[in-house]
């Protein structure tokens, strides 16, 4: 805690009193530290694809372009790296809009059960490619809630894609929608690799990944869950995660009914 000595003076600069401003330095320092860390992370994440694009381009310019097969392979890598940068910048812009409260919310009546069924339908193809079973269950009657449908869809798609990504072939991903007292719950359970206990609370942190290389290979930016958390909390809800290594993961979104 920092003590700041400030003197009140009258027009002749004669002291009339003093005030003490207490500053919580630790909180401020923590924020500064987080901001520095974030900038370092962003720089690193952007530099990785740039370095890769640069080296593949240079190799092509140095003569590899003569070989058609190599050229095609390198161009595919360059293209994928550019896509990664696009995703990253898109996620960063969205986080920045959420941080600065510049996000424009489009609140409408949303039937969560229909929304979840639609999403699960659209994501079947991805599941089939990995021979995974992706199913959804709606428990009881689910009243509509006031929310931003596109943003909620983004959250659910993100959680289900994580479940698909971090679950090996032949796994099972189950989505439950239910109502409990004054809340709607969406739970996504998978039979995947799971998350170690010590990492569980960190997965909502920006850029945190249990396994950096694995997430990168799967096209992740490490920002998905932090964006999901901001979106859900901005709409008065919460998002929680439970997991057991080697058994699977459960992500639960709670949304209040009386919005
Ligand atoms: P990413 O783009 O890396 O997937 P996220 O913010 O969506 O970033 O998730 C952060 C990290 O949490 C992931 O890198 C992964 O380590 C872990 N994770 C998220 N969902 C799951 C899941 N269903 N099973 C196992 N690990 C998960």
Boltz pocket constraint, residues with backbone or C-beta under 6 A from the ligand:
constraints:
  - pocket:
      binder: B
      contacts: [[A, 158], [A, 159], [A, 162], [A, 163], [A, 164], [A, 166], [A, 167], [A, 190], [A, 192], [A, 193], [A, 194], [A, 195], [A, 203], [A, 205], [A, 208], [A, 209], [A, 210], [A, 211], [A, 215], [A, 216], [A, 219], [A, 220], [A, 221], [A, 222], [A, 223], [A, 224], [A, 225], [A, 226], [A, 249]]
      max_distance: 6.0
